[in-house]
Every structure is written in structure tokens, then in C-alpha cells.
Amino acid sequence: MRKVFGIDLFAFGWICFILCLGEGWCEDESLYNKMKNDPEISQFISWLEACRVCKFSLENEPLTIFAPVNQAFQKHLGLTQDTDSLAQYHITNIPKTVQQLGVSSTSINTRLPGGAPIWITISPGTYNDAFYVNNARLLYRQSNIVGIQTQTGRAPITQILHKIDEVLIPTRSSSNLSTQIFNPNAWEFLEGYESLIQGSHRVRDFRQKIKHLRKENIFRTEGGHTFFIPVDEGFANNRATLIDDYIVDGHVIPNAVLFTTPTKKDSPFQTLANRDNVIRVVISFTQEQRENTIINYVKSHTLYADGKHPQGVVLAEIVKANIPVKNGVIHLIHKPLMIVDSTIKELLQEHKDYICNVGNVQRMENIWDETPKTNSRFFHPNGYYPYDSRIMHKDEKDGGILNNFFNEITDLGFEGQNFLRTIEKSEDITLFAPCNSALDSEIVRRIKMDRSKFLEIMKMHVVVDNRLYLETVRKENEHGVFQVPTLIKGKNLYFNVITVGNRTMTVEGGGVNATVIQPDLAAKNGIIHIIDRVLGIPYSTVLEKVSTDPMLRDTFELGQMQLFNAQLNDTNKKFTYFVPRNKAWQEARVEMPSAIKKLFMYEYAYHAITTLQRHLIVSDDVFTMERIKQMTKTKQTANQTNRTNIHQPPAVELPTLRGSLKIFVEEKLDNSLKRNYGSAYIIHWEDLRIPVFRPNVECTNGIIHVIDKPFLKKGDIRVSSAGVLETSISLTILALILNHIANA
């Protein structure tokens, strides 16, 4: 066999031939022949072959074809009407490779009569950009297939094929009508809506308001924009009377054509309502999953408000998405944005289908094999692409979060009705509503069996006389850890706002830290934050709580020495742990710089462990602040006649891992201490008065009290240089003992 430079030419020729077939490199073959031999687009080929205009274009014109793969047709099993128009909408008369498609919000005219455009969106990715045609993703590895159409006496014609994961649907009138609408802009869409093929919804109410306010021109504006049109079903409760110029403008995002799939979720976009420095309204998209269906939502967020347009978020479901028009894209929504005309109670009932994974269901980009698969988990009604299986949770049959929360309260009977009345009558209320899966966890189901306990927990989710918008909490947190009282006496909520990337708010109540997955839902008498856990029901062990709470980081790091922390994960024991917060150690460094410096050095770990042992009680039950206070009172009564200092209560002796802790607890009845330190409790130990920042943080195997000073005094840590070796030997023995205790 002949070889050149050691390469077998016969084998090399076969390799080139195979690559040519697989990658579309054989450009001298016609595009039609390549398409006929591709079984992945056979359904689309049947459309082309039945369309005379399409066949003429394939034989005589330069063009680009966007061909849906067969799986894309599963969403449109009944789509048989006017397939000629549908086929023409997938063809343009200019050959364009992927790299030549343009930039986001670029439109390309199609072969459909009137030149109805398709819109290009480019979504930046970590490794590669993702390209979308309307709402369909372009399958990059199966695109850029070039064919050459040759005819005698004419120059060769270049034609290009790209595969996409959705069928493109044009906005058109029925072919049976005498007056055809081929390529409407947004206003022509509204005016001719009844003639268009758009389903059963109607948009007369919003159209009439636009005419009355003389706002037609913003829907006629050329370019590329995004329009949200509320359907007539959403105009209950005289909502039409509330719509003004600002609200109409708040339904338009200028200079951005946003289809649901390629648009980044929870990313705000400016609306036309941002003018005159009076109000500011942004819009974002979010999603939720109900079984195998993705539901799209749009959120208007009024950031700056006036007397007529309240601050907060209004959430509307998109009932028909991604309607392309000449000047952008239209989404039909189930109610108007910006209008706040429901109470908290009504909002709970209205958003009955909003569940935990809202905003978290997104298309995986640039990291998957685009070869079509038959596995059903990779097929989505809006197109063919994979999702991260970890977020494919089955939606509960009873609906979603807010409706479930409402039902849980009403199931409590008379007490539940009183709770709802409290919510209704308050003018400024903040409700933290747990999402559906949070309410359906096994731990919560067990708590529900105790109705009074569950009602108390639900009350912990309510803050009265205070609208705690995310921005309000963020500003308050700049001055320290922000906290507010709840309906339960002595139970506060503590907040943290993460400002890196998208702002995220967390709230802690009763030892449980929850993330706000949807903030600032606006109601007439307050706001709702949707959270991913039920507050007050412990989910974590003492170790998990200490290790994950950033306020307790220093104590956790101290306990990492010589395996002290390991025992805190034991679920067969009950711990009461007095945990100094970071601020306590910072202040101790000022008062005892040398001692605290040594305490956090590994070679002096013995002292770290013995110090923490003084803070930890292991017993058959936990010691809450209320219990310690009662023990103090009982001992005070019993020893009344024998006491020498009648002004100071007797100390209670609690058994710690290092001897005993002799303390007594007092509770201040005024609110000044609670405002400054977080709670009204003060621990008296030796000659120190130690404020309790957070009492009774419940865990699955015990309880934590977050305190503002460690149980440590000057002189407790004294180590000579000669004693370091002896200390190291002691540490080794102590580590073995602690490890044995943790595994006992």
C-alpha cells in the first residue's frame, strides 16, 4: 500500500470520507441530499417536501434553514394546520453560519409572506456561548452544515443548515380569513388579536386601557422590545381602574427581546416606567416545575414607590409565552403587573401554585452532549435539552407553597382562624411563608401532630407593624446583626443579606436558618417572603449548627483542635452548649490579648479544649434559659432563710465536661437589653454579667445559647515555655479520650 510520510493513503482517505459525512464537510453535495439522509430531522423534511415555495428555494436560492429535530415535534403533536407557513418560517434567504448570526436581539426575515422575523439571542457561557432562535436552542455541534446547489450555466449556491431543539411558531392569522395578518408589530397584534391563532385568551381590557391612555405608540415603536400583555381573566376586582400611564409603561422592557428559555432567571431588566425620578420598576423572569412541566413567571419589582404605586414584587404567571412580533416578543400574563390590590390572606390563596424550586429550574448550558437521546428526563415541553436531575423534584399533588401554608393554618381550627385574623387586621405585616417541600418534610409532619406546638411555630413566621423589605434588612444589617421580635414572646428573627452576586437574604428563627427564595411579594397590608425551611423546627445537630453559622465561626475553629467538635454530632446525647459568638472573642482579645492569642494557637490546644469543656453540658435533657431561670428561682425560695446576700440570687450548679458551671440567670423586663444584645437574658458567672445574644437555639441533639462573653477570666491560661512538651503529651491522651467519647 502506498504511503506518504508514513501514512497509509487508503486509510487516510476513508477517515476523511467518514469525517465528511459526519461533520458536513462535503460541501459539494446539495443541502437537500444531506437533509434527506439525516433521520434526526425526518419530520421537518416532510414539511419541506410538501411546501412548493420551500422546494423552489432549495433548488434555486441561497438560504439558511433552522431545522427542528424530531423530538421537538413532541410538543406539537397536533400541529397539522398550514404546515407550508410553518416550514417557510424556518427558512431565511441569506446563508449564515452560526458565527454570522449577529448579536442578541438581532432579527432575520424569513421566507414567510410579510417577512416575519426570527430573533437571535446569544447567551454567554463559561466555555462557549449558546445561540437561540426565538426560544429554540441552536444545537451547535449539529449545525453549520453547508451544501452547494449547482446548476448548469449558473454560479454555485451556498446553503446552510442549523438544527434547533424547538419548532418555531410564527404569529399569523388563519389562512381561512379574507384579510390576512402576516407580520404584526405589538400594537397590530393587540388590535388584530381575535384574528390571530393564539388560543382562548382575550386581551380586550388591556387594549382598551392603552387606547384610553393614548399609549399605542410604545407598542408600535420599531426595534426589538419585550411586551407583557395581561389577559382579560386577570382584570377582576376592578383592576382596570387602577391602570395608569406608569403601569402600562411597566409592562414594556425596551431594547431587549427576551424569550423565556435563554433569559437569565431573576435578573432584573429596566422598564419604560423608570422616568422622572418618581418610581422605578424592573422586571425579571423566574420558573417553577410542576411534575414534568416548567411554568414561567414574570415579576415586576417596584423599587421606588409613590402613593399610588406601592413598593414590592407582583408575580404573574405567563399563560402564553414567546409570541414573536415585528418589533420584539410578547408574553401573555395572567394578571397586570405593579398592581397591589390583595391582602396577605388573599395573596396566600391566589398564589396557590408557587413552590420551592421557583427560579432554580434552568437550562444547562455548554456542558452537554447535543446528540438526541430518548431518555424522558432530557425532554422538556419547551424544547429538547437536559436539566440537572437534582432539581427535577416531583411537585406535590395538592399544589404549591402559599396555598399549602394557608391550608395548614386553617386546619388548626379556631386557633388558626384567630391567627389569620391577626394577619388580616395588621396594617404593616411581614410574613415568612415556608415553601411546599419545607412543609412536607418528615420532621414537620411529626411536629404537626402537636397542634399547639405547630401554631406557636407558625406564629414565629410573622412580624407585625413592620414591613421588612429586603433592602430595609440590608441597610439595618450594616449596623450589626439585625433582629426583630415575632408574635411569640421571646422569639426573635435574625437576618443576614449576602450581597455578592444576586442578593440573598437568610433568616434565622428558633435555631433554623432559612433562605428567602422569593422576597418582597407585595400586599395591601404587608409583604410576604417565601422561605425554603420552616423556622423553629431543628434540622441540624449542634455540630452542624456551629459549623454553618458564620456568627459562631471562631468557636467552631477553636473546637476543631484535638477533635473536640466531633462529639457534638452524637445524636444519642443531649447537649447544652454556651457558644461565644465571634464578637465575644474579639472583645476578649482586647481585654486578654496574650491569653486569647495562645488559646487559638495549636500548641496550646489543651487550654482551648478545657475552656470549651466549661461551656458544654452533656445530660439527659437540655437547659433552656427559662429552665435555668426557674431553677434559680426555686433555689432562691428554698434557701431564703440561709442566704447572706439577699440581693443576689443563688447560683445554679450545672455539670459540664470540666467540673461544674455555677451561674444564675436574670431576665430584664424592659426592651433596652433586647435591642442592644438580642435577648433580655443575662448570665451571672463569677463576677461577670454575660448577655445572651440568642437563647434556646434548638438542634436535633440539644440546644445552643449564643453568648456575648466566654466563661474565661484573666489568669485562666498560664503556660510556661517549659510546659509546652508536657502539654503536647497531654493533648495526645486527651484526643484519644474525646475520640472514644464521640464514638461511644
C-alpha positions in Angstrom: 0.0 0.0 0.0 1.3 3.4 -0.9 2.4 5.6 1.9 3.4 9.3 2.1 5.3 10.4 5.2 4.5 7.0 6.7 0.7 7.5 6.3 -1.5 4.9 4.6 -3.3 6.9 2.0 -6.2 4.4 1.6 -6.9 4.5 5.3 -6.5 8.3 5.4 -9.0 8.6 2.5 -11.6 6.6 4.4 -11.1 8.7 7.5 -11.6 11.9 5.5 -14.8 10.4 3.9 -16.2 9.4 7.3 -15.5 12.9 8.8 -17.0 14.4 5.7 -20.2 12.6 6.2 -20.3 13.1 10.0 -19.4 16.8 10.1 -20.9 18.2 6.9 -17.6 18.9 5.3 -18.6 17.6 1.9 -19.7 21.0 0.7 -20.1 19.9 -3.0 -23.1 17.9 -2.1 -26.5 19.6 -2.1 -28.1 20.6 1.2 -31.3 18.8 0.3 -29.5 15.5 -0.2 -27.8 15.9 3.2 -31.0 16.6 4.9 -32.8 13.6 3.3 -30.1 11.3 4.6 -30.4 12.7 8.2 -33.0 10.7 10.2 -33.0 13.2 13.1 -34.9 15.8 11.1 -37.2 13.5 9.1 -40.4 15.2 10.3 -39.2 18.6 9.3 -38.2 17.2 5.9 -41.8 16.0 5.3 -42.9 19.6 5.8 -40.3 20.9 3.3 -41.2 18.4 0.7 -44.9 19.3 0.9 -44.2 23.0 0.6 -43.8 24.2 -3.1 -42.2 27.5 -2.0 -39.7 25.7 0.1 -38.7 23.2 -2.6 -38.2 26.1 -5.1 -35.9 27.8 -2.6 -33.9 24.7 -2.0 -33.4 24.3 -5.8 -32.7 27.9 -6.7 -31.8 30.2 -3.8 -29.1 30.8 -1.2 -30.7 30.2 2.2 -30.3 29.2 5.9 -32.6 26.5 7.3 -33.3 26.1 11.0 -34.5 22.5 11.2 -36.1 21.3 14.4 -35.0 17.8 15.5 -37.7 15.1 15.7 -38.0 15.3 19.5 -39.0 19.0 19.2 -42.3 17.9 17.5 -43.5 16.1 20.6 -44.7 19.4 22.0 -46.7 20.0 18.8 -48.3 16.6 18.1 -51.5 18.1 16.9 -49.8 20.8 14.8 -51.0 20.0 11.3 -52.6 23.3 10.1 -50.9 25.4 7.5 -47.6 23.5 7.5 -46.5 25.5 4.4 -46.3 28.6 6.5 -44.6 26.8 9.4 -41.9 25.4 7.0 -41.3 28.8 5.4 -40.8 30.4 8.9 -37.8 28.2 9.4 -36.1 29.4 6.2 -34.2 32.7 5.6 -32.9 33.8 2.2 -29.4 34.6 3.3 -26.8 31.9 4.1 -25.4 32.5 7.6 -23.1 30.3 9.7 -23.6 30.4 13.5 -20.8 32.9 13.8 -22.6 35.2 11.3 -26.0 35.2 13.0 -25.3 38.6 14.7 -25.8 39.7 18.3 -28.6 39.4 20.8 -31.9 41.0 19.7 -30.9 40.7 16.0 -33.8 39.9 13.7 -33.6 37.9 10.5 -36.5 38.0 8.0 -37.9 34.6 6.9 -39.5 33.3 3.7 -42.9 33.6 5.3 -45.1 36.1 3.4 -44.5 39.5 5.0 -41.0 38.6 6.1 -42.0 37.6 9.6 -38.7 37.8 11.6 -37.0 35.3 13.8 -34.9 36.7 16.7 -31.4 35.7 17.7 -30.3 35.6 21.3 -26.7 34.9 22.4 -26.3 33.7 26.0 -22.7 33.9 27.3 -21.4 30.7 28.7 -18.4 29.7 30.7 -16.8 27.8 27.8 -18.9 28.6 24.8 -21.8 31.0 24.0 -25.2 29.5 23.5 -27.3 30.6 20.5 -31.1 30.7 20.4 -33.5 31.3 17.6 -36.6 32.7 19.2 -37.0 30.3 22.2 -35.2 27.4 20.4 -31.7 26.5 21.3 -29.4 26.0 18.3 -27.6 22.7 18.6 -24.1 23.9 17.8 -22.4 20.6 17.2 -25.0 19.6 14.7 -25.1 22.9 12.9 -23.0 24.8 10.2 -23.8 22.1 7.7 -23.0 23.5 4.3 -24.4 22.4 1.0 -23.7 23.6 -2.5 -26.6 23.7 -5.0 -25.2 23.6 -8.6 -27.0 24.2 -11.9 -25.7 24.3 -15.4 -24.6 27.8 -16.5 -25.1 29.3 -13.0 -22.8 30.0 -10.2 -22.9 27.5 -7.2 -25.4 28.5 -4.5 -24.4 28.2 -0.8 -27.0 26.9 1.6 -26.5 26.2 5.4 -28.4 24.0 7.9 -28.6 24.5 11.6 -30.5 22.1 13.9 -32.7 23.5 16.7 -34.5 22.0 19.7 -37.9 23.6 19.2 -40.4 24.2 16.4 -40.6 27.9 15.5 -44.2 29.2 15.6 -44.9 32.4 13.7 -47.5 35.0 14.7 -50.1 34.8 11.9 -53.8 34.9 11.2 -55.7 31.8 9.9 -55.3 31.1 6.2 -59.1 31.0 6.0 -59.6 34.7 6.7 -60.1 37.1 3.8 -57.8 39.7 5.4 -54.5 38.2 6.4 -52.2 39.4 9.1 -48.6 38.3 8.2 -46.1 40.3 10.3 -47.7 42.4 13.1 -46.0 44.7 15.5 -47.1 44.6 19.1 -49.9 47.1 18.6 -51.2 45.4 15.4 -51.1 42.1 17.5 -53.4 43.7 20.1 -55.7 45.2 17.5 -56.0 42.1 15.4 -55.8 39.6 18.3 -59.1 38.0 17.6 -57.9 37.1 14.1 -54.7 35.5 15.2 -54.1 31.9 16.2 -53.4 32.4 19.9 -55.8 30.2 21.8 -58.7 31.0 24.1 -57.3 34.0 25.9 -58.6 37.6 25.3 -56.8 40.9 25.7 -59.6 43.5 25.3 -59.4 45.1 28.7 -55.7 46.0 28.4 -56.1 47.1 24.8 -58.9 49.5 25.8 -56.8 51.0 28.6 -53.9 51.6 26.2 -56.3 53.4 23.8 -57.8 55.4 26.6 -54.4 56.5 27.8 -53.2 57.0 24.2 -50.2 54.8 24.7 -50.4 52.9 21.4 -47.1 54.3 20.1 -45.0 52.5 22.7 -46.3 49.2 21.2 -45.6 50.5 17.6 -42.0 51.5 18.3 -39.6 49.9 15.9 -36.6 47.9 17.1 -36.6 45.0 19.5 -38.6 45.1 22.8 -40.4 42.8 25.2 -44.1 43.3 25.9 -46.2 41.8 28.7 -49.9 41.7 28.0 -52.3 40.8 30.8 -55.3 38.7 29.6 -58.9 39.6 30.5 -59.2 36.9 33.2 -56.7 39.0 35.3 -58.9 42.1 35.5 -61.1 41.1 38.4 -61.7 43.4 41.4 -61.8 46.5 39.1 -58.1 46.3 38.4 -58.7 48.1 35.1 -59.5 51.3 37.0 -56.0 51.2 38.7 -54.1 51.1 35.4 -52.4 54.4 34.5 -49.5 55.6 32.4 -46.8 54.2 34.7 -48.4 50.8 34.9 -48.7 50.5 31.1 -45.1 51.6 30.8 -44.2 49.0 33.5 -45.3 46.2 31.1 -42.6 47.1 28.5 -38.8 46.3 28.5 -37.2 48.5 25.8 -34.4 47.5 23.6 -34.2 43.8 24.7 -36.0 40.9 23.1 -36.4 38.4 25.9 -37.6 34.8 25.3 -38.2 32.7 28.4 -35.5 30.0 27.9 -32.4 32.0 27.1 -33.2 34.8 29.5 -31.2 34.6 32.8 -33.6 34.0 35.6 -34.1 36.5 38.4 -32.0 39.0 36.5 -33.7 42.5 36.5 -34.4 44.5 33.4 -35.4 48.2 33.3 -38.9 49.0 32.1 -40.3 52.2 30.5 -41.7 53.1 33.9 -38.3 54.4 35.0 -38.7 58.1 34.4 -39.0 61.4 36.2 -37.1 60.0 39.2 -40.6 59.3 40.6 -40.8 55.5 40.5 -38.5 52.7 39.4 -39.8 49.4 38.1 -37.7 46.4 37.0 -38.9 43.1 35.6 -37.4 39.6 35.9 -38.2 36.1 34.9 -38.5 33.1 37.1 -39.6 29.5 36.8 -41.1 26.6 38.7 -41.6 22.9 37.9 -44.9 21.0 38.3 -44.1 17.4 37.7 -42.7 17.3 34.1 -43.9 20.8 33.1 -42.0 24.1 33.5 -44.1 27.1 34.5 -42.8 30.5 33.6 -43.4 33.6 35.7 -42.7 37.3 35.4 -42.1 39.6 38.4 -42.4 43.3 38.5 -40.5 44.9 41.3 -41.3 48.5 42.2 -38.1 49.7 43.8 -39.1 53.3 44.2 -42.7 53.9 45.0 -45.2 56.7 45.3 -48.6 56.9 46.9 -50.3 55.1 44.1 -47.7 52.5 43.2 -46.6 50.6 46.3 -43.1 49.1 46.7 -42.7 45.4 46.3 -43.0 42.5 43.9 -46.0 41.4 41.9 -45.8 37.9 40.5 -47.7 36.9 37.4 -47.8 33.6 35.6 -47.0 33.6 31.9 -50.0 31.9 30.3 -48.7 32.0 26.7 -45.0 32.8 26.2 -42.7 33.7 23.4 -45.0 35.2 20.7 -42.7 36.8 18.1 -43.8 40.1 16.5 -42.1 42.5 14.1 -40.7 44.7 16.9 -39.9 42.1 19.5 -41.7 39.4 21.6 -44.9 39.3 23.5 -45.8 37.3 26.7 -49.4 36.9 27.8 -49.6 37.0 31.6 -52.5 36.0 33.9 -52.8 39.5 35.6 -51.4 43.0 35.4 -48.0 43.8 36.9 -47.4 46.5 39.5 -51.0 46.5 40.9 -51.1 45.6 44.6 -54.8 45.1 45.4 -54.8 41.9 47.6 -54.3 41.5 51.3 -51.8 39.0 52.7 -54.6 36.4 53.2 -55.9 36.9 49.6 -52.3 36.6 48.3 -51.9 33.3 50.2 -54.9 31.9 48.4 -54.1 33.5 45.0 -50.5 32.1 44.5 -51.6 28.5 45.1 -49.1 27.0 42.6 -45.9 28.7 43.7 -43.5 26.0 45.0 -40.0 25.7 46.4 -37.9 25.3 43.3 -39.1 28.6 41.7 -36.2 30.3 40.0 -34.0 27.2 40.2 -35.0 25.3 37.0 -32.7 26.5 34.3 -31.3 25.1 31.1 -27.8 23.5 31.5 -25.5 25.3 29.1 -22.4 24.4 27.1 -21.7 21.2 29.1 -23.8 18.5 27.4 -23.7 16.2 24.5 -26.2 17.5 21.9 -26.8 14.1 20.4 -30.6 13.5 20.8 -31.5 11.0 23.5 -34.7 9.1 24.2 -34.5 9.4 28.0 -37.6 11.3 29.0 -35.8 13.3 31.7 -34.0 15.1 28.9 -37.1 16.2 27.1 -38.9 19.3 28.1 -42.2 20.7 26.7 -40.5 23.9 25.6 -37.8 22.0 23.7 -35.2 19.4 23.8 -32.4 19.8 26.3 -31.1 18.3 29.5 -31.7 19.6 33.1 -29.8 18.8 36.2 -31.6 15.8 37.6 -31.0 17.1 41.2 -33.6 19.8 40.7 -36.2 17.6 39.0 -38.4 17.3 42.1 -41.9 15.9 41.7 -44.5 18.6 42.5 -46.9 17.7 45.3 -50.4 16.8 44.1 -52.1 19.5 46.3 -50.5 22.4 44.6 -47.9 24.9 45.9 -46.4 26.7 48.7 -48.7 29.6 49.6 -51.9 27.6 49.3 -50.4 24.8 51.5 -49.3 27.3 54.1 -52.8 28.7 54.1 -54.3 25.2 54.4 -52.0 24.3 57.3 -53.2 27.3 59.3 -56.9 26.7 58.5 -56.5 23.1 59.6 -55.7 24.3 63.1 -59.3 25.2 63.6 -60.4 28.1 65.8 -56.8 29.0 66.8 -55.8 29.0 63.1 -58.7 31.4 62.3 -57.5 33.7 65.1 -54.0 33.6 63.6 -55.4 34.6 60.1 -57.4 37.4 61.7 -54.3 38.7 63.3 -52.6 38.7 59.8 -55.7 40.4 58.3 -56.1 43.2 60.8 -52.4 44.3 60.8 -51.6 47.2 58.5 -47.9 46.5 58.2 -47.1 42.8 58.4 -44.2 40.7 57.2 -44.9 37.0 56.7 -42.2 34.4 56.1 -44.1 31.6 54.2 -42.4 28.2 54.1 -42.4 26.6 50.7 -44.3 23.4 49.8 -41.5 20.9 50.3 -40.4 22.6 53.6 -43.9 22.0 55.0 -44.0 18.4 53.7 -40.8 17.2 55.4 -40.9 14.3 57.8 -39.7 16.4 60.7 -42.5 19.0 60.1 -45.1 16.2 59.8 -44.2 15.0 63.3 -44.5 18.4 64.8 -47.9 18.9 63.2 -49.3 16.2 65.4 -48.9 18.7 68.3 -51.3 21.4 67.2 -50.5 24.0 69.8 -46.7 23.5 69.2 -47.2 23.8 65.5 -49.3 27.0 65.9 -46.6 28.5 68.0 -44.1 27.7 65.3 -46.3 29.3 62.7 -46.5 32.5 64.8 -42.7 32.7 64.7 -43.1 33.4 61.0 -45.0 36.6 61.5 -43.6 40.1 62.2 -46.3 42.7 62.9 -46.1 46.5 62.5 -43.0 46.3 60.3 -42.6 45.8 56.5 -39.2 44.2 56.2 -38.3 44.6 52.6 -35.0 43.0 51.5 -33.4 46.5 51.1 -34.6 47.5 54.6 -32.9 44.5 56.1 -29.7 45.1 54.1 -29.5 48.6 55.4 -30.2 47.6 59.0 -27.5 44.8 58.8 -24.9 47.4 58.0 -25.1 48.4 61.7 -24.8 44.9 63.1 -26.9 41.7 63.1 -30.5 42.9 62.5 -33.2 41.2 64.6 -36.9 41.7 65.1 -39.5 40.2 67.5 -42.2 37.8 66.3 -45.7 37.0 67.5 -44.1 34.6 70.0 -42.8 36.4 73.1 -39.0 36.0 73.4 -38.6 34.6 69.9 -36.7 36.9 67.6 -35.8 36.6 63.9 -32.2 37.3 62.9 -31.2 38.3 59.4 -28.2 38.2 57.0 -28.0 39.6 53.5 -25.4 38.3 51.1 -24.6 41.0 48.6 -22.1 39.0 46.4 -23.7 38.3 43.1 -27.5 38.2 43.3 -28.6 39.5 46.7 -29.7 36.7 49.0 -31.4 37.1 52.4 -31.4 34.5 55.1 -33.5 34.5 58.2 -33.0 32.5 61.4 -35.7 31.7 63.9 -35.6 29.1 66.7 -32.2 27.9 65.6 -33.2 27.3 62.0 -31.6 29.2 59.2 -33.8 29.6 56.0 -33.1 31.2 52.7 -35.6 33.6 51.2 -36.2 32.2 47.7 -38.7 34.9 46.7 -38.6 38.3 48.6 -40.9 41.2 48.8 -44.2 39.9 47.4 -46.4 42.9 47.9 -49.9 43.0 49.5 -52.1 45.9 50.6 -51.3 45.2 54.3 -47.7 44.0 54.1 -45.3 41.7 52.3 -44.5 38.0 52.0 -41.1 36.4 51.8 -41.1 32.8 50.6 -38.5 30.7 52.5 -37.2 27.2 52.0 -37.5 25.9 55.5 -39.9 26.0 58.5 -38.4 28.2 61.2 -38.3 26.8 64.8 -38.1 23.1 63.8 -34.5 21.9 64.1 -32.9 20.3 61.1 -29.3 20.1 62.2 -27.1 18.8 65.1 -25.2 21.0 67.4 -22.1 20.4 65.3 -23.8 21.2 62.0 -25.3 24.4 63.5 -21.9 25.6 64.9 -20.1 24.7 61.8 -22.5 26.5 59.4 -23.4 29.7 61.4 -20.9 32.4 60.4 -21.5 34.2 63.7 -20.1 31.1 65.5 -17.0 30.6 63.3 -14.4 31.4 65.9 -15.8 28.9 68.5 -16.1 26.2 65.8 -12.4 26.7 64.8 -11.4 26.6 68.4 -13.3 23.3 68.8 -11.5 21.8 65.8 -8.5 21.3 67.9 -8.0 17.8 69.1 -11.4 16.6 67.8 -13.4 18.4 70.4 -16.2 19.2 67.9 -16.6 15.5 66.9 -18.7 14.7 69.9 -21.3 17.4 69.0 -22.6 15.2 66.2 -23.7 12.4 68.5 -27.5 12.1 68.3 -27.7 9.7 71.3 -26.8 12.5 73.7 -28.3 15.9 74.7 -26.0 18.9 74.7 -26.5 22.3 76.2 -23.7 24.5 74.6 -23.0 28.1 75.7 -21.3 29.3 72.5 -19.5 32.7 72.5 -20.1 34.5 69.2 -17.3 36.0 67.1 -17.8 39.4 68.7 -17.3 37.9 72.1 -13.8 36.6 71.2 -12.9 39.9 69.5 -13.7 41.8 72.7 -11.8 39.2 74.8 -8.7 39.7 72.6 -8.8 43.4 73.7 -9.1 42.5 77.4 -6.8 39.5 77.4 -4.6 39.7 74.3 -1.9 37.3 75.4 -4.3 34.7 76.7 -6.6 34.7 73.7 -3.7 34.6 71.3 -2.4 31.4 73.0 -5.9 30.0 73.2 -6.1 29.9 69.3 -2.6 28.5 68.8 -2.4 24.8 68.2 0.5 24.1 70.6 -1.7 25.4 73.4 -4.8 23.4 72.3 -5.1 21.8 75.7 -6.3 25.2 77.1 -8.7 25.6 74.2 -10.3 22.3 74.9 -10.5 22.8 78.7 -12.1 26.2 78.1 -14.7 24.8 75.8 -15.4 22.0 78.2 -16.5 24.6 80.7 -19.2 25.7 78.1 -20.6 22.3 77.3 -23.2 20.3 79.3 -24.0 16.7 78.4 -27.1 15.3 80.2 -30.4 13.6 79.7 -32.1 16.8 79.0 -31.3 20.4 77.8 -31.2 23.5 79.9 -33.2 26.4 78.3 -32.9 29.9 79.6 -36.4 29.6 81.1 -35.4 26.3 82.9 -32.2 27.8 84.4 -34.2 30.9 85.5 -36.8 28.7 87.1 -34.1 26.6 88.8 -32.6 29.8 90.2 -36.0 30.9 91.5 -36.7 27.5 93.1 -33.3 27.5 94.8 -33.8 31.1 95.9 -37.1 30.2 97.6 -35.6 27.1 99.3 -32.6 28.9 100.7 -34.3 32.2 101.6 -33.5 32.0 105.3 -29.9 30.8 105.0 -28.7 33.4 102.5 -26.2 36.0 103.4 -26.6 38.1 100.3 -30.4 38.6 99.8 -29.9 41.0 96.8 -28.2 38.3 94.7 -30.0 35.0 93.7 -28.1 31.8 94.5 -26.1 30.2 91.7 -27.3 27.0 90.0 -24.7 24.3 89.5 -24.7 22.7 86.1 -22.5 19.7 85.3 -20.1 20.5 82.5 -17.4 18.4 80.9 -15.0 20.3 83.1 -16.3 20.3 86.6 -19.4 22.4 87.0 -20.7 25.8 85.9 -22.2 27.9 88.7 -24.4 30.5 87.2 -27.8 32.2 87.7 -30.0 33.8 85.0 -31.9 37.1 85.2 -34.4 38.4 82.7 -34.8 42.1 82.2 -38.3 43.1 81.5 -37.5 46.3 79.6 -36.7 46.2 75.9 -33.4 48.1 76.1 -31.3 45.0 76.7 -33.1 43.1 73.9 -32.4 46.0 71.4 -28.7 46.0 72.3 -27.9 42.4 72.9 -30.6 40.3 71.2 -32.4 38.9 74.2 -33.5 40.0 77.7 -31.4 37.3 79.5 -28.2 37.9 81.4 -26.0 35.1 82.8 -24.2 35.9 86.0 -20.9 33.9 86.3 -18.3 34.6 88.9 -18.2 38.4 88.8 -19.2 38.7 85.1 -22.5 39.7 83.7 -22.8 38.0 80.3 -25.6 39.0 77.9 -27.3 36.2 76.0 -27.4 37.2 72.4 -29.5 34.3 71.1 -31.1 32.0 73.6 -32.5 28.5 73.1 -31.2 27.8 69.6 -32.7 24.3 69.1 -30.8 21.5 67.4 -31.7 17.8 66.9 -29.5 16.7 69.7 -29.5 19.7 72.1 -29.6 23.4 72.4 -27.3 26.3 71.9 -27.1 29.6 73.8 -25.1 32.3 71.9 -23.4 34.5 74.5 -21.5 37.7 74.4 -18.6 36.7 76.6 -16.7 33.4 77.1 -16.6 31.8 80.5 -13.0 32.9 80.8 -11.1 35.1 83.2 -7.7 36.6 83.4 -5.2 34.1 84.8 -7.1 31.1 83.4 -4.4 30.5 80.8 -0.8 30.4 82.0 1.7 28.3 80.1 5.5 28.4 80.6 7.8 27.6 77.8 9.0 24.5 79.7 5.5 23.2 79.9 4.8 23.0 76.1 6.2 19.4 75.7 4.1 18.2 78.7 1.1 19.9 77.2 1.6 18.2 73.9 1.7 14.8 75.5 -1.5 15.6 77.5 -3.2 16.7 74.3 -2.5 13.4 72.6 -4.0 11.5 75.5 -7.0 13.9 75.7 -7.6 13.5 72.0 -7.8 9.7 72.3 -10.3 10.1 75.2 -12.5 12.6 73.3 -12.5 10.3 70.3 -13.6 7.4 72.4 -16.4 9.5 73.9 -17.6 10.6 70.5 -17.8 7.0 69.3 -19.2 5.5 72.5 
